[in-house]
Amino acid sequence: EVEVSRAALRTINATLSEIETALSKVELGKKLGCLPSEVICRDISCPMDKMNWAMGKNGENVKEIEDSMGVEIDVDKMRAKFTVRGSQVRVDDAVLRLEKFTKAVDEELRASSDVIAYLLSQQSSVLNKIKENNPEVVIDLLATRFKMRGHPDKVQKVKDDIGGVQVFSKTRLLVGRETSLVVGKTGGTLHISSEEHGVVMDVSKKDGDKTTLRVIGPSENVDAALAEVDKLLVENEEIEESIVVDPLLKSELLNNSGANIKEFQRSVSSAVEAGHPE
């Protein structure tokens, strides 16, 4: 009799469990706007190191998928999985959204120092555009490489976009006051030129009074920036010549504490300014 009672109790418990499951399906169907018979359940495994990223801050990714897809998602951190419930179509769509996280890969892409410098510069909008065009991929730009996390297909697209960035660099030697002319006060002239041409312009010390100007960016932009530098230097070029002066004329110029030569200098300066109004 005890065994019979136990068997009957097990049957009752099983029946109650089935009833509870059916009732929960009814409630879930009402909540999700589908029939109880349409409710299915799917488990999605996720790498443990990607669980928090997939969930989002305070579970915002899961909530967004639930609201937009019309499903219910349970998160099991211990087993590293998501359980999705809802109609077949909605569950399939929600699973595809989750797989952008659960099937994500971490990859790196090395790039030349010129490409890195160009993409990191404030004058380059290229990196921002790549990020805007690939919102489902996390892109970090480090000193010598890119780190990316996302679905393999999406990551490959980012790689292709970065590979399509064509950057060139050219250098020009600056001597003496040419450096100050090109750089300008507190770097103002160099900064303005960089912004106007969308390039990176950097000046580094070479030997003595010599420096090297390096310009990085698209080929046409680099050429335009260097052409502007050449124009600036030509317009401000200094010419020095020596002439032999008769001793009597020399004495005359230096008399009265050099008053005559000072007047001569003023006349020359006025003539130069008249010829170059700027």
Disulfide bonds with the S-S distance in Angstrom:
none
